[in-house]
Amino acid sequence: MNPIPELTPLLKQLRLSGILDSLDLRNRQAIEGKLAYTEFLSLLIGDEVARRDQKKLSMRLRRANFRGEKTIEAFDFDRLPHLNRSLIQDLATGRYLAEKVAILIAGPCGTGKSHLAQALGHCAVRQGHDVLFTTQTQLVGSLHAARAVGSFERRFQQLARVPLLVVDDFGLKPLRPPHDEDFHDLVAERYERASTIVTSNL
């Protein structure tokens, strides 16, 4: 007798329908390996936890708004021999997120500042943190648009609360009123409450 048709609605009701993806395989493994019921159950639950973790990771990566797949593993450290590699590896651990400190990555154009900032953001996402990657222009533009439709405070608080805000290309374009004040207020609001990474060639 195949129990899957009877289990399907029950698993859906319990919001465990992901188990259906591996149930047949795990059932065969249990029979062939003569697994105990608890071992079989442990495998199924492990699959469901892994599936949910992967789904959360994918969702956080999508919300982070990164430009492509920029990771620490893909960063070319050999191209920048004077870069403090051990400091970057320490930042990759995410300790600065717990300390709620800001990071400034400054240097000439083409030295990998954006890649590095996104790579640190990618590490944070993998560690379970929500991240938002944006440019200075996009950031002040979104606040300006929110002000125009009367949702400035809500947008401002969203930006203030995200655990890691990565602002790329700071100073590439001059900030004019009220954008300069908005940016200053946002940084002040996040100070010692959440981490911010800023890249700049200034």
C-alpha positions in Angstrom: 0.0 0.0 0.0 1.3 3.5 -0.9 0.7 5.9 2.0 1.7 9.0 0.1 -1.8 9.9 -1.2 -3.2 9.8 2.4 -0.1 11.7 3.8 -0.2 14.5 1.2 -3.2 16.5 2.6 -2.0 15.9 6.2 1.5 17.2 5.4 0.1 20.2 3.6 -2.2 21.0 6.5 0.9 20.9 8.8 2.9 22.9 6.3 5.3 20.1 5.8 4.6 19.4 2.2 8.4 19.7 1.4 8.8 16.3 3.0 7.0 14.8 0.0 10.0 15.7 -2.1 12.2 13.2 -0.3 9.7 10.8 1.2 9.9 8.1 -1.5 13.8 8.2 -1.5 14.0 8.1 2.3 11.4 5.3 2.5 13.5 3.2 0.1 16.6 4.0 2.1 14.9 2.9 5.3 13.7 -0.4 3.8 17.1 -1.2 2.2 19.1 -0.1 5.2 16.7 -1.6 7.8 16.6 1.8 9.6 14.8 2.3 12.8 11.6 4.4 12.7 13.3 7.2 14.5 16.3 7.1 12.1 13.8 7.4 9.1 12.0 10.2 10.8 15.3 12.0 11.6 16.3 11.9 7.9 12.9 13.3 6.8 13.0 16.1 9.4 16.6 16.9 8.4 15.6 17.2 4.8 12.7 19.5 5.7 15.0 21.7 7.8 17.6 21.9 5.0 14.9 22.8 2.5 13.6 25.6 4.7 17.1 26.9 5.4 17.8 27.0 1.6 14.5 28.8 1.0 15.3 31.4 3.6 18.8 31.9 2.2 17.4 32.3 -1.4 14.8 34.8 -0.1 17.4 36.9 1.8 19.7 36.9 -1.2 16.9 38.1 -3.4 15.9 40.9 -0.9 19.6 41.9 -0.6 19.5 43.2 -4.2 23.2 42.3 -4.9 24.6 42.8 -8.4 25.5 39.3 -9.4 27.3 36.6 -7.4 30.0 38.5 -5.6 31.5 36.4 -2.8 34.7 36.3 -0.7 35.6 33.0 -2.4 35.5 34.7 -5.8 37.5 37.8 -4.7 41.0 38.1 -6.3 43.2 38.9 -3.3 46.4 38.4 -5.4 45.4 41.4 -7.5 45.7 43.6 -4.4 48.8 42.4 -2.5 48.7 45.4 0.0 45.1 44.6 1.1 45.0 43.3 4.7 43.6 39.9 3.9 43.4 38.8 7.6 41.2 41.9 8.3 38.9 40.9 5.5 38.7 37.3 6.7 37.9 38.7 10.2 35.1 40.9 8.7 33.8 37.8 6.8 33.1 36.1 10.2 30.4 38.8 10.8 31.7 39.8 14.2 31.2 43.5 13.3 27.4 42.8 12.9 27.2 41.8 16.6 29.2 44.9 17.5 27.0 47.1 15.3 29.9 49.0 13.8 30.3 50.7 10.4 32.9 49.9 7.8 34.3 52.3 5.2 35.9 50.7 2.1 37.8 53.5 0.3 40.2 53.5 -2.7 40.6 54.2 -6.3 38.2 53.0 -9.0 38.6 49.4 -10.2 40.1 48.1 -7.0 37.2 45.8 -6.1 35.5 47.9 -3.4 32.0 47.0 -4.6 32.9 43.4 -4.9 34.3 43.3 -1.4 31.3 45.1 0.1 28.9 42.7 -1.6 31.0 39.7 -0.6 30.8 40.8 3.1 27.1 41.2 2.6 26.9 37.8 1.1 28.7 36.4 4.1 26.2 38.1 6.4 23.2 36.6 4.4 24.7 33.1 4.8 25.0 33.8 8.5 21.3 34.5 8.7 21.2 38.3 8.6 19.0 40.5 6.4 21.1 42.7 4.1 20.3 45.5 1.7 22.7 46.5 -1.0 22.1 49.9 -2.7 24.0 52.8 -4.3 24.0 56.3 -2.8 21.9 57.4 -5.8 19.3 54.6 -5.4 19.2 55.2 -1.6 18.4 58.9 -1.7 16.2 58.3 -4.8 14.0 55.8 -2.8 13.7 58.2 0.1 12.8 61.1 -2.3 10.2 58.9 -4.0 8.8 57.9 -0.6 8.5 61.5 0.5 6.6 62.3 -2.7 3.9 59.7 -1.9 3.8 60.3 1.8 5.6 57.1 3.0 8.9 58.7 3.9 8.8 57.7 7.6 8.0 54.0 6.8 10.8 53.8 4.2 13.3 55.5 6.5 12.5 53.1 9.3 12.9 50.1 7.0 16.3 51.4 6.0 17.2 52.2 9.6 16.3 48.7 10.9 17.9 46.4 8.3 20.8 44.6 10.1 23.3 45.4 7.4 23.0 48.3 4.9 25.6 48.4 2.2 25.8 51.8 0.4 28.0 51.6 -2.7 29.5 54.6 -4.6 29.2 57.2 -1.8 30.2 60.6 -3.0 30.2 59.7 -6.7 27.5 62.3 -7.1 27.1 65.4 -4.9 24.4 65.2 -2.2 22.1 68.2 -2.3 19.3 69.2 0.1 17.3 67.5 1.4 19.2 64.3 0.3 22.3 65.2 2.3 20.2 65.6 5.5 18.3 62.4 4.8 21.5 60.5 4.4 23.0 62.0 7.5 19.8 61.3 9.5 19.9 57.7 8.3 23.5 57.1 9.3 22.9 58.8 12.7 19.8 56.6 13.2 21.7 53.4 12.5 24.7 54.4 14.6 25.4 51.7 17.3 22.1 50.1 16.4 23.0 48.4 13.1 26.0 47.9 10.8 26.6 49.9 7.7 29.2 49.4 4.9 30.0 52.3 2.7 32.2 52.3 -0.3 33.8 55.4 -1.8 36.6 56.4 -4.1 37.0 59.7 -2.3 
